[in-house]
């Protein structure tokens, strides 16, 4: 499944459903030379089991992970 994560001034959503109150200002984007993005499953998660990440040459969708940053000021 392709997933879309969006972080804006109101919080973070996964495919349009809020999953965190983390706002874009909390991430300090632009104040460092890099952006770190981590994907994981918490040890106490209700549906523990793992995560699969695919890329251009393997998986169901022939594309790499894409990070797009749009600034609207």
PQR file of N, CA, C, O and H, with PARSE charges and radii, in Angstrom:
ATOM      1  N   UNK A   1       0.835  -1.187   0.000 -0.4000 1.5000
ATOM      2  CA  UNK A   1       0.000   0.000   0.000 -0.0000 2.0000
ATOM      3  C   UNK A   1       0.873   1.239   0.000  0.5500 1.7000
ATOM      4  O   UNK A   1       1.837   1.328   0.760 -0.5500 1.4000
ATOM      5  N   UNK A   2       0.543   2.175  -0.832 -0.4000 1.5000
ATOM      6  CA  UNK A   2       1.213   3.467  -0.794 -0.0000 2.0000
ATOM      7  C   UNK A   2       0.593   4.291   0.319  0.5500 1.7000
ATOM      8  O   UNK A   2      -0.628   4.309   0.472 -0.5500 1.4000
ATOM      9  H   UNK A   2      -0.241   2.103  -1.449  0.4000 1.0000
ATOM     10  N   UNK A   3       1.417   4.970   1.092 -0.4000 1.5000
ATOM     11  CA  UNK A   3       0.950   5.777   2.214 -0.0000 2.0000
ATOM     12  C   UNK A   3       1.417   7.208   2.048  0.5500 1.7000
ATOM     13  O   UNK A   3       2.487   7.463   1.495 -0.5500 1.4000
ATOM     14  H   UNK A   3       2.410   4.956   0.968  0.4000 1.0000
ATOM     15  N   UNK A   4       0.610   8.137   2.528 -0.4000 1.5000
ATOM     16  CA  UNK A   4       0.979   9.548   2.466 -0.0000 2.0000
ATOM     17  C   UNK A   4       0.944  10.120   3.880  0.5500 1.7000
ATOM     18  O   UNK A   4      -0.078  10.079   4.565 -0.5500 1.4000
ATOM     19  H   UNK A   4      -0.259   7.930   2.977  0.4000 1.0000
ATOM     20  N   UNK A   5       2.083  10.651   4.293 -0.4000 1.5000
ATOM     21  CA  UNK A   5       2.203  11.313   5.594 -0.0000 2.0000
ATOM     22  C   UNK A   5       2.289  12.812   5.334  0.5500 1.7000
ATOM     23  O   UNK A   5       3.070  13.265   4.497 -0.5500 1.4000
ATOM     24  H   UNK A   5       2.913  10.684   3.737  0.4000 1.0000
ATOM     25  N   UNK A   6       1.491  13.561   6.050 -0.4000 1.5000
ATOM     26  CA  UNK A   6       1.494  15.024   5.904 -0.0000 2.0000
ATOM     27  C   UNK A   6       1.625  15.643   7.285  0.5500 1.7000
ATOM     28  O   UNK A   6       0.913  15.273   8.219 -0.5500 1.4000
ATOM     29  H   UNK A   6       0.857  13.192   6.730  0.4000 1.0000
ATOM     30  N   UNK A   7       2.544  16.589   7.400 -0.4000 1.5000
ATOM     31  CA  UNK A   7       2.709  17.349   8.639 -0.0000 2.0000
ATOM     32  C   UNK A   7       2.523  18.813   8.285  0.5500 1.7000
ATOM     33  O   UNK A   7       3.219  19.344   7.419 -0.5500 1.4000
ATOM     34  H   UNK A   7       3.122  16.889   6.642  0.4000 1.0000
ATOM     35  N   UNK A   8       1.580  19.467   8.958 -0.4000 1.5000
ATOM     36  CA  UNK A   8       1.320  20.881   8.689 -0.0000 2.0000
ATOM     37  C   UNK A   8       1.140  21.623  10.008  0.5500 1.7000
ATOM     38  O   UNK A   8       1.518  21.117  11.064 -0.5500 1.4000
ATOM     39  H   UNK A   8       1.015  19.036   9.662  0.4000 1.0000
ATOM     40  N   UNK A   9       0.571  22.804   9.949 -0.4000 1.5000
ATOM     41  CA  UNK A   9       0.434  23.652  11.139 -0.0000 2.0000
ATOM     42  C   UNK A   9      -0.534  23.085  12.173  0.5500 1.7000
ATOM     43  O   UNK A   9      -0.527  23.523  13.323 -0.5500 1.4000
ATOM     44  H   UNK A   9       0.263  23.215   9.090  0.4000 1.0000
ATOM     45  N   UNK A  10      -1.365  22.121  11.786 -0.4000 1.5000
ATOM     46  CA  UNK A  10      -2.356  21.584  12.728 -0.0000 2.0000
ATOM     47  C   UNK A  10      -1.979  20.228  13.303  0.5500 1.7000
ATOM     48  O   UNK A  10      -2.542  19.815  14.316 -0.5500 1.4000
ATOM     49  H   UNK A  10      -1.371  21.764  10.851  0.4000 1.0000
ATOM     50  N   UNK A  11      -1.036  19.524  12.678 -0.4000 1.5000
ATOM     51  CA  UNK A  11      -0.634  18.209  13.172 -0.0000 2.0000
ATOM     52  C   UNK A  11      -0.201  17.295  12.043  0.5500 1.7000
ATOM     53  O   UNK A  11       0.054  17.751  10.928 -0.5500 1.4000
ATOM     54  H   UNK A  11      -0.579  19.859  11.855  0.4000 1.0000
ATOM     55  N   UNK A  12      -0.118  16.007  12.331 -0.4000 1.5000
ATOM     56  CA  UNK A  12       0.346  15.023  11.358 -0.0000 2.0000
ATOM     57  C   UNK A  12      -0.776  14.053  11.016  0.5500 1.7000
ATOM     58  O   UNK A  12      -1.519  13.610  11.892 -0.5500 1.4000
ATOM     59  H   UNK A  12      -0.325  15.636  13.237  0.4000 1.0000
ATOM     60  N   UNK A  13      -0.888  13.728   9.725 -0.4000 1.5000
ATOM     61  CA  UNK A  13      -1.904  12.783   9.276 -0.0000 2.0000
ATOM     62  C   UNK A  13      -1.256  11.680   8.449  0.5500 1.7000
ATOM     63  O   UNK A  13      -0.223  11.885   7.812 -0.5500 1.4000
ATOM     64  H   UNK A  13      -0.285  14.089   9.014  0.4000 1.0000
ATOM     65  N   UNK A  14      -1.875  10.519   8.473 -0.4000 1.5000
ATOM     66  CA  UNK A  14      -1.481   9.388   7.637 -0.0000 2.0000
ATOM     67  C   UNK A  14      -2.684   9.074   6.762  0.5500 1.7000
ATOM     68  O   UNK A  14      -3.728   8.655   7.261 -0.5500 1.4000
ATOM     69  H   UNK A  14      -2.714  10.352   8.991  0.4000 1.0000
ATOM     70  N   UNK A  15      -2.540   9.276   5.466 -0.4000 1.5000
ATOM     71  CA  UNK A  15      -3.647   9.099   4.518 -0.0000 2.0000
ATOM     72  C   UNK A  15      -4.891   9.879   4.951  0.5500 1.7000
ATOM     73  O   UNK A  15      -6.016   9.398   4.820 -0.5500 1.4000
ATOM     74  H   UNK A  15      -1.692   9.617   5.061  0.4000 1.0000
ATOM     75  N   UNK A  16      -4.667  11.092   5.468 -0.4000 1.5000
ATOM     76  CA  UNK A  16      -5.773  11.972   5.850 -0.0000 2.0000
ATOM     77  C   UNK A  16      -6.310  11.790   7.259  0.5500 1.7000
ATOM     78  O   UNK A  16      -7.162  12.567   7.689 -0.5500 1.4000
ATOM     79  H   UNK A  16      -3.753  11.483   5.574  0.4000 1.0000
ATOM     80  N   UNK A  17      -5.835  10.780   7.995 -0.4000 1.5000
ATOM     81  CA  UNK A  17      -6.302  10.526   9.367 -0.0000 2.0000
ATOM     82  C   UNK A  17      -5.243  11.013  10.360  0.5500 1.7000
ATOM     83  O   UNK A  17      -4.079  10.620  10.279 -0.5500 1.4000
ATOM     84  H   UNK A  17      -5.143  10.149   7.646  0.4000 1.0000
ATOM     85  N   UNK A  18      -5.653  11.867  11.292 -0.4000 1.5000
ATOM     86  CA  UNK A  18      -4.705  12.382  12.288 -0.0000 2.0000
ATOM     87  C   UNK A  18      -4.126  11.246  13.120  0.5500 1.7000
ATOM     88  O   UNK A  18      -4.847  10.374  13.603 -0.5500 1.4000
ATOM     89  H   UNK A  18      -6.599  12.187  11.358  0.4000 1.0000
ATOM     90  N   UNK A  19      -2.786  11.279  13.278 -0.4000 1.5000
ATOM     91  CA  UNK A  19      -2.140  10.282  14.135 -0.0000 2.0000
ATOM     92  C   UNK A  19      -1.180  10.908  15.128  0.5500 1.7000
ATOM     93  O   UNK A  19      -0.640  10.211  15.987 -0.5500 1.4000
ATOM     94  H   UNK A  19      -2.199  11.988  12.886  0.4000 1.0000
ATOM     95  N   UNK A  20      -0.956  12.222  15.026 -0.4000 1.5000
ATOM     96  CA  UNK A  20      -0.049  12.878  15.952 -0.0000 2.0000
ATOM     97  C   UNK A  20      -0.371  14.365  16.012  0.5500 1.7000
ATOM     98  O   UNK A  20      -0.860  14.943  15.041 -0.5500 1.4000
ATOM     99  H   UNK A  20      -1.395  12.788  14.328  0.4000 1.0000
ATOM    100  N   UNK A  21      -0.096  14.975  17.150 -0.4000 1.5000
ATOM    101  CA  UNK A  21      -0.240  16.416  17.298 -0.0000 2.0000
ATOM    102  C   UNK A  21       1.037  17.160  16.933  0.5500 1.7000
ATOM    103  O   UNK A  21       1.099  18.381  17.081 -0.5500 1.4000
ATOM    104  H   UNK A  21       0.301  14.505  17.939  0.4000 1.0000
ATOM    105  N   UNK A  22       2.057  16.449  16.458 -0.4000 1.5000
ATOM    106  CA  UNK A  22       3.303  17.074  16.036 -0.0000 2.0000
ATOM    107  C   UNK A  22       3.014  18.013  14.870  0.5500 1.7000
ATOM    108  O   UNK A  22       2.443  17.603  13.859 -0.5500 1.4000
ATOM    109  H   UNK A  22       2.006  15.458  16.338  0.4000 1.0000
ATOM    110  N   UNK A  23       3.411  19.267  15.018 -0.4000 1.5000
ATOM    111  CA  UNK A  23       3.184  20.271  13.983 -0.0000 2.0000
ATOM    112  C   UNK A  23       4.469  20.532  13.219  0.5500 1.7000
ATOM    113  O   UNK A  23       5.555  20.205  13.699 -0.5500 1.4000
ATOM    114  H   UNK A  23       3.875  19.600  15.839  0.4000 1.0000
ATOM    115  N   UNK A  24       4.357  21.116  12.038 -0.4000 1.5000
ATOM    116  CA  UNK A  24       5.528  21.383  11.206 -0.0000 2.0000
ATOM    117  C   UNK A  24       6.561  22.234  11.940  0.5500 1.7000
ATOM    118  O   UNK A  24       7.762  22.017  11.779 -0.5500 1.4000
ATOM    119  H   UNK A  24       3.475  21.381  11.648  0.4000 1.0000
ATOM    120  N   UNK A  25       6.110  23.202  12.746 -0.4000 1.5000
ATOM    121  CA  UNK A  25       7.049  24.037  13.508 -0.0000 2.0000
ATOM    122  C   UNK A  25       7.832  23.227  14.533  0.5500 1.7000
ATOM    123  O   UNK A  25       8.950  23.606  14.880 -0.5500 1.4000
ATOM    124  H   UNK A  25       5.134  23.378  12.877  0.4000 1.0000
ATOM    125  N   UNK A  26       7.280  22.125  15.026 -0.4000 1.5000
ATOM    126  CA  UNK A  26       7.966  21.275  15.988 -0.0000 2.0000
ATOM    127  C   UNK A  26       9.166  20.553  15.363  0.5500 1.7000
ATOM    128  O   UNK A  26      10.071  20.126  16.080 -0.5500 1.4000
ATOM    129  H   UNK A  26       6.371  21.817  14.744  0.4000 1.0000
ATOM    130  N   UNK A  27       9.177  20.415  14.044 -0.4000 1.5000
ATOM    131  CA  UNK A  27      10.215  19.636  13.365 -0.0000 2.0000
ATOM    132  C   UNK A  27      11.461  20.438  13.025  0.5500 1.7000
ATOM    133  O   UNK A  27      12.478  19.860  12.642 -0.5500 1.4000
ATOM    134  H   UNK A  27       8.442  20.762  13.462  0.4000 1.0000
ATOM    135  N   UNK A  28      11.401  21.759  13.159 -0.4000 1.5000
ATOM    136  CA  UNK A  28      12.550  22.633  12.884 -0.0000 2.0000
ATOM    137  C   UNK A  28      13.143  22.398  11.492  0.5500 1.7000
ATOM    138  O   UNK A  28      14.361  22.416  11.316 -0.5500 1.4000
ATOM    139  H   UNK A  28      10.575  22.228  13.470  0.4000 1.0000
ATOM    140  N   UNK A  29      12.272  22.177  10.513 -0.4000 1.5000
ATOM    141  CA  UNK A  29      12.724  21.982   9.144 -0.0000 2.0000
ATOM    142  C   UNK A  29      13.420  23.247   8.664  0.5500 1.7000
ATOM    143  O   UNK A  29      12.915  24.352   8.866 -0.5500 1.4000
ATOM    144  H   UNK A  29      11.282  22.162  10.656  0.4000 1.0000
ATOM    145  N   UNK A  30      14.558  23.095   8.039 -0.4000 1.5000
ATOM    146  CA  UNK A  30      15.309  24.243   7.534 -0.0000 2.0000
ATOM    147  C   UNK A  30      16.364  24.760   8.489  0.5500 1.7000
ATOM    148  O   UNK A  30      17.139  25.648   8.133 -0.5500 1.4000
ATOM    149  H   UNK A  30      14.968  22.198   7.875  0.4000 1.0000
ATOM    150  N   UNK A  31      16.407  24.219   9.698 -0.4000 1.5000
ATOM    151  CA  UNK A  31      17.396  24.677  10.677 -0.0000 2.0000
ATOM    152  C   UNK A  31      18.586  23.730  10.767  0.5500 1.7000
ATOM    153  O   UNK A  31      19.437  23.889  11.641 -0.5500 1.4000
ATOM    154  H   UNK A  31      15.777  23.498   9.987  0.4000 1.0000
ATOM    155  N   UNK A  32      18.654  22.751   9.878 -0.4000 1.5000
ATOM    156  CA  UNK A  32      19.742  21.781   9.852 -0.0000 2.0000
ATOM    157  C   UNK A  32      20.088  21.478   8.398  0.5500 1.7000
ATOM    158  O   UNK A  32      19.349  21.841   7.483 -0.5500 1.4000
ATOM    159  H   UNK A  32      17.962  22.622   9.168  0.4000 1.0000
ATOM    160  N   UNK A  33      21.215  20.811   8.198 -0.4000 1.5000
ATOM    161  CA  UNK A  33      21.642  20.446   6.846 -0.0000 2.0000
ATOM    162  C   UNK A  33      20.969  19.179   6.337  0.5500 1.7000
ATOM    163  O   UNK A  33      21.147  18.815   5.175 -0.5500 1.4000
ATOM    164  H   UNK A  33      21.815  20.516   8.940  0.4000 1.0000
ATOM    165  N   UNK A  34      20.195  18.498   7.189 -0.4000 1.5000
ATOM    166  CA  UNK A  34      19.567  17.251   6.770 -0.0000 2.0000
ATOM    167  C   UNK A  34      18.208  17.101   7.448  0.5500 1.7000
ATOM    168  O   UNK A  34      17.892  17.802   8.410 -0.5500 1.4000
ATOM    169  H   UNK A  34      20.050  18.794   8.133  0.4000 1.0000
ATOM    170  N   UNK A  35      17.428  16.184   6.930 -0.4000 1.5000
ATOM    171  CA  UNK A  35      16.142  15.829   7.524 -0.0000 2.0000
ATOM    172  C   UNK A  35      16.194  14.341   7.829  0.5500 1.7000
ATOM    173  O   UNK A  35      16.503  13.536   6.950 -0.5500 1.4000
ATOM    174  H   UNK A  35      17.685  15.615   6.148  0.4000 1.0000
ATOM    175  N   UNK A  36      15.898  13.975   9.049 -0.4000 1.5000
ATOM    176  CA  UNK A  36      15.891  12.577   9.465 -0.0000 2.0000
ATOM    177  C   UNK A  36      14.445  12.098   9.547  0.5500 1.7000
ATOM    178  O   UNK A  36      13.598  12.743  10.166 -0.5500 1.4000
ATOM    179  H   UNK A  36      15.647  14.629   9.763  0.4000 1.0000
ATOM    180  N   UNK A  37      14.178  10.961   8.915 -0.4000 1.5000
ATOM    181  CA  UNK A  37      12.824  10.389   8.910 -0.0000 2.0000
ATOM    182  C   UNK A  37      12.941   8.931   9.326  0.5500 1.7000
ATOM    183  O   UNK A  37      13.636   8.153   8.673 -0.5500 1.4000
ATOM    184  H   UNK A  37      14.866  10.437   8.412  0.4000 1.0000
ATOM    185  N   UNK A  38      12.270   8.556  10.406 -0.4000 1.5000
ATOM    186  CA  UNK A  38      12.339   7.184  10.901 -0.0000 2.0000
ATOM    187  C   UNK A  38      10.973   6.531  10.826  0.5500 1.7000
ATOM    188  O   UNK A  38       9.948   7.162  11.086 -0.5500 1.4000
ATOM    189  H   UNK A  38      11.706   9.189  10.936  0.4000 1.0000
ATOM    190  N   UNK A  39      10.978   5.262  10.469 -0.4000 1.5000
ATOM    191  CA  UNK A  39       9.756   4.466  10.433 -0.0000 2.0000
ATOM    192  C   UNK A  39       9.966   3.295  11.371  0.5500 1.7000
ATOM    193  O   UNK A  39      11.007   2.640  11.317 -0.5500 1.4000
ATOM    194  H   UNK A  39      11.811   4.750  10.259  0.4000 1.0000
ATOM    195  N   UNK A  40       8.986   3.017  12.238 -0.4000 1.5000
ATOM    196  CA  UNK A  40       9.150   1.911  13.170 -0.0000 2.0000
ATOM    197  C   UNK A  40       7.834   1.502  13.795  0.5500 1.7000
ATOM    198  O   UNK A  40       6.794   2.118  13.562 -0.5500 1.4000
ATOM    199  H   UNK A  40       8.140   3.550  12.282  0.4000 1.0000
ATOM    200  N   UNK A  41       7.902   0.452  14.593 -0.4000 1.5000
ATOM    201  CA  UNK A  41       6.749  -0.052  15.334 -0.0000 2.0000
ATOM    202  C   UNK A  41       7.136  -0.059  16.811  0.5500 1.7000
ATOM    203  O   UNK A  41       8.143  -0.658  17.187 -0.5500 1.4000
ATOM    204  H   UNK A  41       8.747  -0.048  14.782  0.4000 1.0000
ATOM    205  N   UNK A  42       6.343   0.600  17.642 -0.4000 1.5000
ATOM    206  CA  UNK A  42       6.640   0.636  19.076 -0.0000 2.0000
ATOM    207  C   UNK A  42       6.518  -0.761  19.679  0.5500 1.7000
ATOM    208  O   UNK A  42       5.708  -1.573  19.232 -0.5500 1.4000
ATOM    209  H   UNK A  42       5.525   1.086  17.336  0.4000 1.0000
ATOM    210  N   UNK A  43       7.326  -1.029  20.690 -0.4000 1.5000
ATOM    211  CA  UNK A  43       7.334  -2.339  21.342 -0.0000 2.0000
ATOM    212  C   UNK A  43       5.980  -2.703  21.941  0.5500 1.7000
ATOM    213  O   UNK A  43       5.631  -3.881  22.020 -0.5500 1.4000
ATOM    214  H   UNK A  43       7.985  -0.369  21.053  0.4000 1.0000
ATOM    215  N   UNK A  44       5.216  -1.698  22.363 -0.4000 1.5000
ATOM    216  CA  UNK A  44       3.924  -1.953  22.994 -0.0000 2.0000
ATOM    217  C   UNK A  44       2.746  -1.709  22.042  0.5500 1.7000
ATOM    218  O   UNK A  44       1.615  -1.528  22.492 -0.5500 1.4000
ATOM    219  H   UNK A  44       5.499  -0.741  22.299  0.4000 1.0000
ATOM    220  N   UNK A  45       3.005  -1.705  20.736 -0.4000 1.5000
ATOM    221  CA  UNK A  45       1.945  -1.461  19.753 -0.0000 2.0000
ATOM    222  C   UNK A  45       0.908  -2.580  19.784  0.5500 1.7000
ATOM    223  O   UNK A  45       1.239  -3.740  20.027 -0.5500 1.4000
ATOM    224  H   UNK A  45       3.924  -1.852  20.370  0.4000 1.0000
ATOM    225  N   UNK A  46      -0.337  -2.222  19.537 -0.4000 1.5000
ATOM    226  CA  UNK A  46      -1.419  -3.206  19.532 -0.0000 2.0000
ATOM    227  C   UNK A  46      -1.251  -4.209  18.395  0.5500 1.7000
ATOM    228  O   UNK A  46      -1.523  -5.395  18.577 -0.5500 1.4000
ATOM    229  H   UNK A  46      -0.606  -1.279  19.340  0.4000 1.0000
ATOM    230  N   UNK A  47      -0.813  -3.755  17.241 -0.4000 1.5000
ATOM    231  CA  UNK A  47      -0.629  -4.623  16.081 -0.0000 2.0000
ATOM    232  C   UNK A  47       0.846  -4.746  15.728  0.5500 1.7000
ATOM    233  O   UNK A  47       1.263  -4.365  14.634 -0.5500 1.4000
ATOM    234  H   UNK A  47      -0.592  -2.791  17.094  0.4000 1.0000
ATOM    235  N   UNK A  48       1.623  -5.273  16.645 -0.4000 1.5000
ATOM    236  CA  UNK A  48       3.061  -5.406  16.422 -0.0000 2.0000
ATOM    237  C   UNK A  48       3.319  -6.461  15.350  0.5500 1.7000
ATOM    238  O   UNK A  48       2.587  -7.447  15.261 -0.5500 1.4000
ATOM    239  H   UNK A  48       1.285  -5.583  17.534  0.4000 1.0000
ATOM    240  N   UNK A  49       4.322  -6.265  14.563 -0.4000 1.5000
ATOM    241  CA  UNK A  49       4.611  -7.252  13.532 -0.0000 2.0000
ATOM    242  C   UNK A  49       5.700  -6.821  12.573  0.5500 1.7000
ATOM    243  O   UNK A  49       6.388  -7.674  12.012 -0.5500 1.4000
ATOM    244  H   UNK A  49       4.917  -5.465  14.635  0.4000 1.0000
ATOM    245  N   UNK A  50       5.879  -5.535  12.367 -0.4000 1.5000
ATOM    246  CA  UNK A  50       6.951  -5.087  11.502 -0.0000 2.0000
ATOM    247  C   UNK A  50       6.476  -4.165  10.404  0.5500 1.7000
ATOM    248  O   UNK A  50       5.289  -3.863  10.276 -0.5500 1.4000
ATOM    249  H   UNK A  50       5.320  -4.842  12.822  0.4000 1.0000
ATOM    250  N   UNK A  51       7.444  -3.728   9.612 -0.4000 1.5000
ATOM    251  CA  UNK A  51       7.195  -2.799   8.523 -0.0000 2.0000
ATOM    252  C   UNK A  51       8.046  -3.244   7.333  0.5500 1.7000
ATOM    253  O   UNK A  51       9.211  -3.603   7.503 -0.5500 1.4000
ATOM    254  H   UNK A  51       8.408  -3.973   9.716  0.4000 1.0000
ATOM    255  N   UNK A  52       7.477  -3.223   6.145 -0.4000 1.5000
ATOM    256  CA  UNK A  52       8.227  -3.483   4.914 -0.0000 2.0000
ATOM    257  C   UNK A  52       8.321  -2.197   4.118  0.5500 1.7000
ATOM    258  O   UNK A  52       7.320  -1.514   3.901 -0.5500 1.4000
ATOM    259  H   UNK A  52       6.530  -2.932   6.007  0.4000 1.0000
ATOM    260  N   UNK A  53       9.525  -1.870   3.685 -0.4000 1.5000
ATOM    261  CA  UNK A  53       9.734  -0.726   2.805 -0.0000 2.0000
ATOM    262  C   UNK A  53      10.262  -1.250   1.478  0.5500 1.7000
ATOM    263  O   UNK A  53      11.182  -2.068   1.451 -0.5500 1.4000
ATOM    264  H   UNK A  53      10.339  -2.425   3.861  0.4000 1.0000
ATOM    265  N   UNK A  54       9.692  -0.788   0.394 -0.4000 1.5000
ATOM    266  CA  UNK A  54      10.093  -1.254  -0.920 -0.0000 2.0000
ATOM    267  C   UNK A  54      10.681  -0.109  -1.718  0.5500 1.7000
ATOM    268  O   UNK A  54      10.552   1.055  -1.338 -0.5500 1.4000
ATOM    269  H   UNK A  54       8.945  -0.123   0.416  0.4000 1.0000
ATOM    270  N   UNK A  55      11.326  -0.441  -2.826 -0.4000 1.5000
ATOM    271  CA  UNK A  55      11.941   0.574  -3.667 -0.0000 2.0000
ATOM    272  C   UNK A  55      11.653   0.351  -5.130  0.5500 1.7000
ATOM    273  O   UNK A  55      10.801  -0.460  -5.492 -0.5500 1.4000
ATOM    274  H   UNK A  55      11.430  -1.386  -3.135  0.4000 1.0000
ATOM    275  N   UNK A  56      12.364   1.071  -5.965 -0.4000 1.5000
ATOM    276  CA  UNK A  56      12.106   1.091  -7.400 -0.0000 2.0000
ATOM    277  C   UNK A  56      12.202  -0.285  -8.060  0.5500 1.7000
ATOM    278  O   UNK A  56      11.454  -0.571  -8.995 -0.5500 1.4000
ATOM    279  H   UNK A  56      13.056   1.730  -5.671  0.4000 1.0000
ATOM    280  N   UNK A  57      13.098  -1.126  -7.595 -0.4000 1.5000
ATOM    281  CA  UNK A  57      13.333  -2.412  -8.257 -0.0000 2.0000
ATOM    282  C   UNK A  57      12.625  -3.588  -7.605  0.5500 1.7000
ATOM    283  O   UNK A  57      12.791  -4.721  -8.056 -0.5500 1.4000
ATOM    284  H   UNK A  57      13.706  -0.894  -6.836  0.4000 1.0000
ATOM    285  N   UNK A  58      11.842  -3.356  -6.562 -0.4000 1.5000
ATOM    286  CA  UNK A  58      11.165  -4.453  -5.893 -0.0000 2.0000
ATOM    287  C   UNK A  58       9.934  -3.949  -5.166  0.5500 1.7000
ATOM    288  O   UNK A  58       9.847  -2.765  -4.839 -0.5500 1.4000
ATOM    289  H   UNK A  58      11.707  -2.435  -6.196  0.4000 1.0000
ATOM    290  N   UNK A  59       8.985  -4.830  -4.910 -0.4000 1.5000
ATOM    291  CA  UNK A  59       7.746  -4.449  -4.249 -0.0000 2.0000
ATOM    292  C   UNK A  59       6.614  -4.306  -5.247  0.5500 1.7000
ATOM    293  O   UNK A  59       6.786  -4.590  -6.433 -0.5500 1.4000
ATOM    294  H   UNK A  59       9.056  -5.792  -5.176  0.4000 1.0000
ATOM    295  N   UNK A  60       5.462  -3.870  -4.774 -0.4000 1.5000
ATOM    296  CA  UNK A  60       4.260  -3.779  -5.602 -0.0000 2.0000
ATOM    297  C   UNK A  60       4.188  -2.510  -6.452  0.5500 1.7000
ATOM    298  O   UNK A  60       3.450  -2.470  -7.437 -0.5500 1.4000
ATOM    299  H   UNK A  60       5.322  -3.640  -3.811  0.4000 1.0000
ATOM    300  N   UNK A  61       4.934  -1.486  -6.087 -0.4000 1.5000
ATOM    301  CA  UNK A  61       4.899  -0.225  -6.811 -0.0000 2.0000
ATOM    302  C   UNK A  61       6.309   0.107  -7.287  0.5500 1.7000
ATOM    303  O   UNK A  61       7.221   0.182  -6.463 -0.5500 1.4000
ATOM    304  H   UNK A  61       5.532  -1.518  -5.287  0.4000 1.0000
ATOM    305  N   UNK A  62       6.519   0.307  -8.572 -0.4000 1.5000
ATOM    306  CA  UNK A  62       7.858   0.561  -9.093 -0.0000 2.0000
ATOM    307  C   UNK A  62       8.320   2.003  -8.847  0.5500 1.7000
ATOM    308  O   UNK A  62       8.522   2.769  -9.790 -0.5500 1.4000
ATOM    309  H   UNK A  62       5.779   0.246  -9.241  0.4000 1.0000
ATOM    310  N   UNK A  63       8.480   2.354  -7.589 -0.4000 1.5000
ATOM    311  CA  UNK A  63       8.987   3.683  -7.256 -0.0000 2.0000
ATOM    312  C   UNK A  63       9.742   3.633  -5.941  0.5500 1.7000
ATOM    313  O   UNK A  63       9.492   2.778  -5.092 -0.5500 1.4000
ATOM    314  H   UNK A  63       8.316   1.732  -6.824  0.4000 1.0000
ATOM    315  N   UNK A  64      10.664   4.558  -5.791 -0.4000 1.5000
ATOM    316  CA  UNK A  64      11.391   4.689  -4.538 -0.0000 2.0000
ATOM    317  C   UNK A  64      10.560   5.508  -3.556  0.5500 1.7000
ATOM    318  O   UNK A  64       9.515   6.054  -3.911 -0.5500 1.4000
ATOM    319  H   UNK A  64      10.868   5.252  -6.480  0.4000 1.0000
ATOM    320  N   UNK A  65      11.038   5.585  -2.318 -0.4000 1.5000
ATOM    321  CA  UNK A  65      10.400   6.447  -1.329 -0.0000 2.0000
ATOM    322  C   UNK A  65      10.603   7.888  -1.786  0.5500 1.7000
ATOM    323  O   UNK A  65      11.709   8.280  -2.159 -0.5500 1.4000
ATOM    324  H   UNK A  65      11.887   5.141  -2.030  0.4000 1.0000
ATOM    325  N   UNK A  66       9.545   8.661  -1.755 -0.4000 1.5000
ATOM    326  CA  UNK A  66       9.603  10.050  -2.201 -0.0000 2.0000
ATOM    327  C   UNK A  66       9.298  10.959  -1.016  0.5500 1.7000
ATOM    328  O   UNK A  66       8.276  10.801  -0.349 -0.5500 1.4000
ATOM    329  H   UNK A  66       8.647   8.342  -1.452  0.4000 1.0000
ATOM    330  N   UNK A  67      10.193  11.911  -0.760 -0.4000 1.5000
ATOM    331  CA  UNK A  67       9.923  12.927   0.254 -0.0000 2.0000
ATOM    332  C   UNK A  67       9.779  14.245  -0.490  0.5500 1.7000
ATOM    333  O   UNK A  67      10.715  14.697  -1.149 -0.5500 1.4000
ATOM    334  H   UNK A  67      11.023  12.039  -1.302  0.4000 1.0000
ATOM    335  N   UNK A  68       8.624  14.853  -0.386 -0.4000 1.5000
ATOM    336  CA  UNK A  68       8.371  16.126  -1.039 -0.0000 2.0000
ATOM    337  C   UNK A  68       8.113  17.161   0.041  0.5500 1.7000
ATOM    338  O   UNK A  68       7.317  16.936   0.953 -0.5500 1.4000
ATOM    339  H   UNK A  68       7.864  14.486   0.150  0.4000 1.0000
ATOM    340  N   UNK A  69       8.774  18.270  -0.065 -0.4000 1.5000
ATOM    341  CA  UNK A  69       8.588  19.349   0.902 -0.0000 2.0000
ATOM    342  C   UNK A  69       8.030  20.547   0.159  0.5500 1.7000
ATOM    343  O   UNK A  69       8.665  21.079  -0.751 -0.5500 1.4000
ATOM    344  H   UNK A  69       9.420  18.452  -0.806  0.4000 1.0000
ATOM    345  N   UNK A  70       6.838  20.967   0.556 -0.4000 1.5000
ATOM    346  CA  UNK A  70       6.204  22.161   0.002 -0.0000 2.0000
ATOM    347  C   UNK A  70       6.150  23.205   1.100  0.5500 1.7000
ATOM    348  O   UNK A  70       5.707  22.915   2.212 -0.5500 1.4000
ATOM    349  H   UNK A  70       6.323  20.535   1.296  0.4000 1.0000
ATOM    350  N   UNK A  71       6.592  24.406   0.805 -0.4000 1.5000
ATOM    351  CA  UNK A  71       6.509  25.486   1.785 -0.0000 2.0000
ATOM    352  C   UNK A  71       5.494  26.490   1.289  0.5500 1.7000
ATOM    353  O   UNK A  71       5.613  27.027   0.188 -0.5500 1.4000
ATOM    354  H   UNK A  71       6.952  24.641  -0.098  0.4000 1.0000
ATOM    355  N   UNK A  72       4.508  26.732   2.104 -0.4000 1.5000
ATOM    356  CA  UNK A  72       3.497  27.743   1.775 -0.0000 2.0000
ATOM    357  C   UNK A  72       3.552  28.789   2.872  0.5500 1.7000
ATOM    358  O   UNK A  72       3.141  28.525   4.002 -0.5500 1.4000
ATOM    359  H   UNK A  72       4.411  26.296   2.999  0.4000 1.0000
ATOM    360  N   UNK A  73       4.037  29.934   2.562 -0.4000 1.5000
ATOM    361  CA  UNK A  73       4.238  30.951   3.591 -0.0000 2.0000
ATOM    362  C   UNK A  73       3.477  32.201   3.389  0.5500 1.7000
ATOM    363  O   UNK A  73       3.575  33.122   4.200 -0.5500 1.4000
ATOM    364  H   UNK A  73       4.370  30.148   1.644  0.4000 1.0000
TER
END
